[in-house]
Amino acid sequence: MSVIEGKVWGSTEPLLQSSAIEIHRIKVKEGGYCSQHAHQSKINAFYVIHGELEIQRWKDYGLCDNTLLKAGDLSIVPAGEQHRFKAHKYTEALEIYWVELNHNDIQRENVGGMNEEEDRQNLIEESSVLTNLFIKEK
């Protein structure tokens, strides 16, 4: 069963919803537009199936960039950027949301190795994990 939600500008229908990605089919009446808004952590993409959809993106330097999408075109709005869409004619599009992981979020307590007993002994002798990252001169 599909849940279609009516909007003043048309309708939205979730096709896929998970904690990592959402895909909605939007149907936008000619002249219809959504509110100007930003998503705190979601990246927002628009893929036009048919029609014409203008994507307005407000930049941090005060200007608004406008991109007109036609069938087969895609526009991506970064998380945190103010944006809205407006249909120049009746439009069906996919609205896709996703989040990106921070690939530098690791917090190491120690270093990997091959012999845990030897590694423990080296840590005791050297008293610092960081000294094990560098080649020791003998």
N, C-alpha and C positions, 0 to 999 in steps of 0.2 A: 504494500500500500504506500502511496506517495502522499506526502503532506505538502500541499501548495498553499503558500501564504500570500494573500493579496496585499498589494502596496498601492499607495496613491499613484505611483508611476507605472504600475503593471503588476507583476507577480514574481515570486521566487520559489523554486522547488529544489530542496536538497536531494542530490543524487548519491553522494558519498559523504559520510561524516565520521571522522576518527579523531583521536587526540593529536594527530600530526598533519592531517590534510582534510579539507572540505571542498566539495565541488557542488555548485548550485547552477541550475538552469534559470536564467532570468529572461523574462519577456517584458520589454519596455515599450510603452505606447509612444507614438510619435510625439516629440516635444517633452516627454517625461524625463525627470531627473531625480537623482537621490540627493540626500543631504551632503553637505561638505563635511567630511569627517576624516579621522586617521585611526589606524589600528595600532595598538600599543606594541604588539609582538608578531602580528601576522603580516606576511607578504601577501599582496592581493594582485591577481592577474585577471585579465579580461580577454576572452577569446570569442570573436564574433562568428556565429554560425550563419546568420543572414541579417541584413539591415546595415545601419550606420550608427556607431556609438562613439561619441566624443568623450575622451578621458581628460579631465582637467586636473593638473597636479600643481599645488602651491609649493613653491620652493622656499627655502629658508632665507633667501635674499629678497623676498617680497614679490616676485613675479609668478605668474601662472602660466605653465606650459600646457598647450592644448594639442591633443593627438586625435585625429579622426580615424577610427578603425572601420574597415569594411570586412566582408566575409573572408575568413581565413587569416585575418590579422590578429595580433596578440600585443598587449601592453602590460607591463609589470610595474606595480607601485610598491616601493620599499616600505617596510614597517615604519610607522611614525610619521609618514608624509601625508599631509592634508590632500584630499582628492574627492572627486565626485564624477559621476557619469551623466551624460545627457544623450537621448536618442534623437537623431535627425530624421529618422523614419522608423516605423515599427521594427524592432530589433529583437532577435533571440541570440543569447550569448551564454557562455559558460563563465561563471565567476569562481575562481579557484583561490583558495587560501592555504598557506602553509607556513611553517616556522622553520628557521634554520638553526641548527645546533652550533654552539661555540666550540670549535675544534681545539681551542687552546684552554679548555677548562679543567685540565688535569692538575691535581695537586699531589705530588709525590711525597711519600714519607721516607722512601729509600730507593735503591736501584735494583734492577733485575740482575740475575746471574744464573750460574749453572750448579753451584755447590753451596747450599745454604749454610752448612757448618763452617766452611772456609770464609764465606762472606761475613758471618757473625763474628768470627775471630778477627778479620780485618777491620771491622767496624769498632771492635773493642780496642784493638791496638792503635788505630788511627784516631779514634774518638770523634770522627766527623764523616757523615755520608758524602759530603762534597769532595773530600780528599780522595774518595774511591772513583771519582769521575775522571781523574787525570792520571797519566802514566807516571809511575814512580821511578825515579833514578836511583840506581844502586851504586 
